Amino acid sequence: MSQKTALKTVGILVLISVLALTINAILVKKFPDKFGPKKHLKQVEDTDSKNKSEADELPINEMEIVNTTKNNRDVWSWPYDSAVPVYHHANLDIYSGKTKEEGSLNGITVYLAMDRVIDDNHANAEEMADTDTTSDDYPGSGQQAELFGDAFADAEISGNDNLNGENSESAENMDDSEIVIETIPNALVNKKGLQTNLDNILQYTKESFTSLGAEVIIVDSKYQTDTQKAAFIGQDILEDFLEELAEQNFKSERLQGLIEPLKTIQNSPDNQQATNDFFPNVGVSKDQRLLLDVERQYTDRIFINILYGESESKEISGSRVSYLGNETTAIGAKSDVIDAESPEKPAYIGYLIEDRKRFAGLSEKNISQLIPGLAYNGEEAVVEQIIPSLRLINLTSLEIEVGQKSHNFDLQILNSPDQQKIFAEAITNSCYEYYCTDLP
């Protein structure tokens, strides 16, 4: 190609470029919606939206009940591995070595619940009339007098004299609808007072946790059954998990579908069909397994349920701590065959057993050290038990008997607001030690 031809070709290309730029400028000016930068941006957004819709459903490695196998306890069981991918990453290393001070439990969530003495639906029938008399042998006033009345005696005869004497006479003068007396060894129990003590301990525990920076959620007292409590906590965690998925451009229609049955269980406790379908009496349903697999990711959350001990022995006193352990491997169907219609479901073996055991030990230690009068004097202060409230929730969780309801000395301690605050501190301190120390 000669130099003249090359120059001519370059000139033509430059002219075409100038014409193209000029035409584009005219089109953008006259039709900005079609040819302007917004059109290009929309194309990019459409592409991103398309890519998102193609990869937004969370993959779940779900298994049918008929494909489960028996474990070494000859019980059908779900696999240990989670069916739900881990998307909630709780970094507990950041708590190691922290001193106990304001903010040391930032990021920890605590669910607090109780087994009520008084059923909210029948509260009026459970209340006792106030009494303004006290015993010389067991002095008390205010809340203490309200709880125990004047029925304290060391001897059984003395107790009977109280029951058949002044108290009986005064009771006859009261309307039957105003008084409900439950007799236990050497005492009259005012259920309203006992309930007040539990309420106080729960509130003091919340305040103590909050002072260390933890978020505290008290399970509403209207949720009185174990399945209602489990459904409330399960819904709360599922909603948080789905929100985390959304932040990472994922969703799960399968997990979203668990929300409605959980709401039904909370709000319709008499709907046994819905409750048993999700939370069967034996084993774990297909839906429940997914919920437990999501909950096991939340190692930065704990669940504590408090209640009175029901020991009938006069010799047993003090606070006992229970956790759910390896016996869960036996809570499942033992039939020769199993399918989706079997009333008994496979066992679940993915509970946080070691975490629960350590937390239970720390809780018992703190209670017995801070309130020696409530140190459990039975055979096992820390006991592994198959407890519904702990089987239905896969968090690091405990059930704590604050004291024995039939033991006067326990009730005397628990009736003191100062001791209630110390009990709350014991619970909080055990949680601090669990997350921030290596104490066994």
Steps between C-alpha positions, in 0.01 A plus 500: 500500500639839402530784744233693314253211525573453873435867574177484306386193700581665835310810393193296415510321841534829686207642306285195584589532871410867505168430329424215746572719803292782357205272428525344850504844662191599305317178595589530870380858503170422327433152650682481838281213631597273212858594434621673819704359795177400682434245225841344554448499879164327457663232288757439773226483769298256290806279462572512876137423580506204262819365654355542849181311419704215360701447820283623785339178633694356793599138427371270776624144526170364621434131561177308496407311817489170312871542415618536861689218672520361852775607738694291752206525740282319245301821448422669170690830487574794275861543381725706726600730214280806458261514206525880502822671380674717760429865432499634855862512611530570873858592588524413870877557507442873546365431852797297623684670786262794532468651845154513652386853432252704299490372144683173560202301364418727206360283222368226729124442504329342802149352495347485850188304585328346802257229598228706661349420837181678402335434167429839344167369375390410853689758704200612704429147614860454614542809714486493879374780716766713658584438864633759742610267778841344558643225714730572793697186417545613138483879485430673175328798350397641167562255216616228742182516703293500182669182384505292817220635718520376860539126441860432601578246766783259557275222624223336304257541792573869519434527128166325540408730786560796271295349222208411725516806725511866416559446129199272465281742688609794289464296182136425586431872504643542148322448173588161349580658164771715659716231654672190372730331751743229404637311798863384507712392800490776762390778268219664309600592148371818350526429129483866413804565718691209351427628152613849597835358610552330163402821321751694708784255437433512126496880498816529711670249270406708198641814663821321593551368146418838348764667717758279327373591154299187418166522324229337713167369371254391768259247354149640541316340792207419270721232349473252785557163333838367393388486138384864508835611640687296238282639221555860617878461514507301176308768314725774636816319388357400161404858422850620589653221289283586198601865539867399496440296186336798332807712574705243308254485208349170610154391603338174609136433428536171688608671822255785448227238493577406861390838634124450470481166687716651776257791529210257520667307783558823694154643460289181494637271772183290487570410138665168584514390138716797396716464811557126462570529128788739567607388850418127524509335843764251386780602269533802274289580195645594162410866554628505856832356387555800271417739784743327737768508229456876465504554878824306545679775305409755769763419759486867602151447646394315813171390653428480874175377654444546874246330723444362850616149579223254581684260732261351755778395734546716811871421481558643150565872472687744284538594135556232237612554140390272216627464144419278204781257423582192298178325599341684209632226272234272650209738437385364167300234324597140576263329257625253240412735215439872478344738248354849479170386652655335807385679820846453655778683318880459482716623787705820467867471601631846411448669836778707658555243774845596633416871500186433704685280747770763562247781533301292750808436712593868508145595597484255790842614622404867501168441674652287775788744553298822499199358687630211713156456656370388161776249430323181394525227765372213285705246312548702179514878500555489123287240327457384142131468428270466203313828545253612231594867513865408436427231238299738283761779488851443364683776683739481793223471754418413860212448736564635850298409806538813711410300813260234621142623528426272795803605706447793736867596522530529121190716483625722780818573304322551171252738659778753565547759221870516584535124456299517178752750362789276608335204328471707183868594531592132532324422172663794324843419637477141377422632151794739518730215605361280224585747225800685641701241696631146467355393834360145488 
